[in-house]
Amino acid sequence: MKDVTMYSDEELSLIFLNDEFSYIDMRRSIMRHNSFIRFADDHVKESYIFTPEQLEDLEETYNNEWTEYWEE
């Protein structure tokens, strides 16, 4: 597990937006209509140690990506 707790509140979002494989995981989850909770359980909680604020920021990012994808 990668500990990101010492980084900014945006660190998890930055990982999922800037790492190609992480971004693909997030987009696949969105395409499958998975909720953020399911995405977090499947892709985040098993790989990262994070703060509640980092998870909250990632949820906002995920929801923004969801809206962008489904409004296209």
C-alpha positions in Angstrom: 0.0 0.0 0.0 1.2 3.5 -0.8 0.9 6.0 2.0 -0.1 9.4 0.7 -1.2 10.9 4.0 1.7 13.3 4.1 0.7 15.0 0.8 -2.0 17.5 0.0 -5.7 16.9 0.1 -5.6 16.6 -3.7 -3.0 13.9 -3.9 -5.4 11.0 -4.6 -7.2 13.0 -7.3 -3.8 13.9 -8.8 -2.8 10.2 -8.9 -6.0 9.2 -10.6 -6.0 12.0 -13.1 -2.3 11.9 -14.0 -1.4 8.2 -13.9 -2.6 6.5 -17.1 -3.5 3.2 -15.6 -5.2 4.7 -12.6 -7.2 7.0 -14.8 -8.3 4.1 -17.0 -9.5 2.3 -13.9 -11.5 5.3 -12.9 -13.0 5.8 -16.4 -13.9 2.1 -16.6 -15.7 2.3 -13.2 -17.6 5.3 -14.5 -18.5 3.5 -17.7 -19.9 0.6 -15.7 -22.1 3.0 -13.7 -20.3 2.1 -10.5 -20.8 4.4 -7.6 -17.9 6.1 -6.0 -18.2 3.8 -3.0 -17.7 0.8 -5.2 -14.8 2.5 -7.0 -13.1 3.4 -3.7 -13.6 -0.2 -2.4 -12.2 -1.8 -5.6 -9.4 0.6 -6.5 -8.5 3.0 -3.7 -8.8 1.3 -0.3 -6.7 -1.7 -1.3 -3.8 0.4 -2.8 -3.5 3.6 -0.7 -3.4 4.9 2.8 -5.1 8.3 2.8 -6.8 10.9 4.8 -10.6 11.5 4.9 -10.0 14.8 3.1 -8.1 13.1 0.3 -10.9 10.6 -0.1 -13.4 13.4 -0.1 -11.5 15.3 -2.8 -11.2 12.2 -4.9 -15.0 11.6 -4.6 -15.6 15.1 -5.9 -13.2 14.4 -8.8 -14.9 11.1 -9.5 -18.3 12.7 -9.5 -17.1 15.5 -11.9 -15.7 12.9 -14.3 -19.0 10.9 -14.0 -21.0 14.0 -15.0 -18.6 14.9 -17.8 -18.7 11.3 -19.2 -22.5 10.9 -19.0 -23.3 14.3 -20.4 -21.2 13.8 -23.5 
